[in-house]
Amino acid sequence: MTVALIFIVAFSVVGAFNSDEFLKKYCEKNKFYESFHTKVDLYCLNVKFSPEELREIQSEDFVLANEKRIIFEGGDLDVVNINFLKKFPLTVEILFSKTLLKLTTQNEVVDSNLPLESIYISESKVFGNNNVNLFNSLPNLKHLSLTLNNMEEKTLTKQFLGNSSHLNYVQIFGPIFEKIDDDAFGDLPNIETLNLSFLNLTSLPRSIKNLKRLTWINLSRNELTEFPKEVLLSSLEDINLSSNKIDHISKEDFKNFPNLTTLFLGNNGIENIEIDTFNDLQKLEELALDGNKLSNVSKAHFEKLLNLKRVNLDRNFINVETSDLKGSGVFELNDQKIV
């Protein structure tokens, strides 16, 4: 009886799914990842844990201690929670691509003290309700990117984004949410970079007004019909509103941007701009008005902008032959649609 018991125990230990087995079965070290044009410490392809493997991974003994940049591509990660992320205690960047993910959380928020700074989830199927507080358990999280995913929950909530005090970069790209709650960004005062493009937005959440450190915002390829008042933030340096449905702009839209250097308004439906529309943008260096319906535009519209280096006016209705903009190195006037 004693001999049989020893044999069973020994077999169980030898057959255990440990970190070495995980690496051997699923992963490749120091791989050049084409999509990022960079080398990553660990690239794991088509990970799909069996029930036995999942139990082993959830044990305290399973740890990958030396991998700082990890990519999971393909496969099915049934449970992604703080206990799963703790298996990578030195990881600072993790990407999930084309993967089935189930985001879950503990019954209460756990302060993990993990060094994880960046989470990217791309082209994945993401399950889990919007009360998941996973990101709250990552006190060092700086970058969060959700791009072209299929989200089970279609509303972006304040609870989902959490309140990580270090989070300064948020990218939500592609039509992955049907709605963004007004208070979604209410607990994230330190965001500096915000990408909300390709979301079919007709309005913006009011909590964007609270982002007093925001310097860069991309709202391109949405359904906005006017210049959004929610982005009247003096901290902004770069605004991208290209490919919306904005058909008019005025001087009032640009009165509170003392630091703005770049403004993209291309591919909207703007037909007219007043002479003084941009006069308050004293630091403006680059302005894109391409792909609109402008015809009566002259140097007078821009003469107050002493730092202006480039104005893209391609694909409008400007008569280049009679325009005083012709011949300047600042103004681009290609492919005018003269009728």
N, C-alpha and C positions, 0 to 999 in steps of 0.2 A: 504493500500500500504506500509506504514511504517513498520507495523508488519511483512508482508511477506518478506520485504527486510532484516530485522533483522534476521529472521529465516534462510534465504539463507546464509547470512554471517556467522551466528553461525554454520550452518551445514558444511560450507566449512572449517572453522577452525578446527572443531572436526575431519573431515575426511581427514585432511592434512597428507601427508606421511612425518613424521618427523624422527629424528634419533632414537627415541625410537621404532617406528614402523619398521624401517629398522632392528634394532637389534633383535627384536622379530620375524620378518618374516624369516630372513636369517642366523642369526649368533648365535654362542655359545661362551661364554667368558671362559677364562682360560682353554683351551682345550689342552691336550697332543697330539701333532702332531707326528704320528709315523715316517713319512718320515724324519723329522728333529731330532727325538729323543729328543724333547724339548717341553716345554709348551709355548703356544702363548697367547697373551692377547685376541685376537679376531679371531675366525675361521668362515668364511662365506661360505656357501655351496650353489652352484647352483643359484647364483645371476643372475637374468634376469629381469631388470627393465621394467615395462610397460611405455608407453609414459608419463602418468601422473606422475609416480614415478620419471622418469628421469627429468622432469621439476622441481619437488620439490627439487631434489638433487642439481640441478644447481643453486638453489636460495642461497643467502648468509646466510640464517637462518639455513641451514642444515650443522651441524658440529658434528663430533665425536671427542671429545676433549681429551679423556684419554687413548687412545689405542696406545701403542708403537710398538707392533709387531702384524701384521695383515696378514692373509692368505685368499685369495679368491681361492676356488677350484670349478671347474666346472662352468657352467652357461655361460652367454653372457654379457660382459661389453662393451656396444656399443661405449662409448666414454671414453678413458683414456687420459686426458690431465692435464695441470697444475691446472686448476680449479677443476677437480675431486680430485686430490691429496691434494688440499687445504682443503678438507673436513676432513682431518686427520692431524691436525696441530701439533700434538705431536708425530706422528708416525716416528720411525727411521728405521723400516724394514718392507717391504711389499713384499709378494710373490703371484704371479698369477700362478696357476697350473691347467692344463687341462681346460683352459678357452678360449673362443673366445674374443679376444681383438681388438679394433680398436684404434691405437695410433694416436692422432691428436695433433695439436698445434695451438696456437694463431697466429694472423697475424704478431706479433712481439715477440721477446724473452722477457719473463717476469722474473724478479728476484724475486723469491717467498720467499726467506729466510726461507724456510721450513727446519726442522732439519733432513729430510729424508736422511739416509746414505746408505741404501741398497735396491736394487730392483732385485728381482729374477723372471724370467719368464720361466716356465718349461712346456714342453709337451702341448703347447697351439697353437692355430691358431691365428696368428698375422697379422692384416691388417694395412695398412698405408704405405705411400711412404717413401723413404730414405732421404727426406729433412726434416722430422720431427725433430724439435730441442727441444724436450721435456726435454732431459737430461741437456741441457744448462741452463734450468730454475731451476735447483736443485744445488745450489752452495755448498752444503754439501755432495753431493753424493760421496761415497767412493767405493762401491761395485756394480758391474753390472754383472748379470749372465743371459745368454740366452742359455738354454739347451733343446735339442730335440724338438724344436718348428717347426711349419710349417709356414714359413715366406712368406707373399705375395710377397715381394720384395726379389730377390735372390742375390743382390749385397750389400755387407757391405760397406758403404761409410763413409767418414769423417764427413759429415753433420749429419748422424744418430748417431754416437758416441758422437759428440759434443766436447766441450773443457772444461769440468769440471776440475778445477785445483786441486781438492781433490781426484779425481778418482785414486785409486791405485790398484784395483783388477778388472780384466775383465776376464770373462769366456764365451767363445763361443764354445759350445760343441755339437757335432752331425752334420750331413750334412744339416745344415739349410740355408747355403749360398753357392751358386755356385761360387762366386767370391768375393775376398776382394780387394778393390782398394788399390793401392800402398800407397796412402796418408791417409789411414783410421785412423792410430794412430798418425797422424802428430801434433795434438793439445792436446795430452795427455802425457806430458813429465814426469808425476809423477807416472805412472804405475809401480808397483813393482812385481805384480803377473799376469801372462798372460797364460790362458789355451785356446789353439786353437787345440784341439784334435778332432778326428773323423770327420774331415772336407774335407777329400779327397784332400788336398792341394798338388800340384806338385811344388809350389814355395811359397815364403813368401813375404808379402808386404814390400817394401823397408823402409817404415816409422818405422819399428821395430828398425832400427839402431838408431833412435832418443830417444829411451827409456833408458836413461842413468842411471836410478834408478832401472831398472829391475833386480830382484834377482832370480826369479823362472819362468821357462817357460816350458809348457807341449805341445809338438808337436807330441805326439804319435798317432798312427793309422791314418796316412796320406799317401801320395804317393810320399814322397821325395826320390830322388835317390842319393843324395849326402849331405854331411854335409852342412847345410845352412850358408852362409857367413853373412847373416843378423843378426845372433845371436852372432857375435863376439863382445861381450860387456864385459868389464872387471868387471862390477858389478855383473854378474851372479854367483849364488852359486849352482843352481840346474837346470839341463837340462834333459828333458825326450824326447828322439827321438826313443823310442821303437816302434816296429811294423810299420816301414816304408819299403822302398825298397833300403836302402843304402847298397851298396856292397863293398865299400872301404872307408877307413879313413887314414889320414896321420898326421904326426907331425905338419904340417902347420895348420891343422884344430884346434889345441888346444894351439896355442901360446899366446892367449890373455885372459886367464882365471885365473888370480892370486888368485881369491877367490872361485873357483869352488870346492865344496865338494862332489857333487853327480852327476853322469853321467850315464844315462840309454840308452843303445844302443842295447837292446835285441830284438830278433825276426826281424832282418834285414837279409841281405844276405852277411855279411862280411866274407870273406874267409881268409884274411891274415892281420896281423898287424906287422909293423916293430918294432924292439927292442926299439927304442926311441920314439914311437908314443905318449906316455902319460907322457914323462919326465918333461914337463913344468907344469904339474898339481900338484904342490907341496902341495896343501891343500886337495887333493882328498882323501875322506874317503870311498866312496862306488862307485863301478863300476859294471854295469850289461852288460854282453856280452852273455847272455844266448840265445839259439835258433838261433845261427848263423851257419857258416860252418867252424869254426876254428879247426885246427888240430895241428899246430906247435906253441904252446904257452908254455912258460916256465917262471920261476921266474925272469929271466933276463928282461922280458917285464915290470916288476913292481918294480924292486929293488930300483929305484930312488924315489919311492912314499912312503915317510917315515910315512905318516899319514894314509895309507891305512888300512882299517879294514875289508872290505868285497869285494870279487870279485865273481860274479855269472857267472860261465862258464857252467852251466847245458845245456844239449841238444846240444852239439857241436860234433866234431869228434876227440876228444882228447883220446889218448891211456892212460888210467889211470894207467895201470900197469907199464908203463915205464916213466911216467911223474914225474918231480921233484916237481910238485905242490901237489902231493898226501901227505896226512897226515898233511897238514897245516890247521889251524883253519880259515884261511883267505879265501881260495879258495873252492868254491862249484863246484863239478864235477859230478853231478848226471845225469843219463840217457844219457850217451855218445853213439853216433850212429856210432860205429866202424863197418866198412865193410871189 
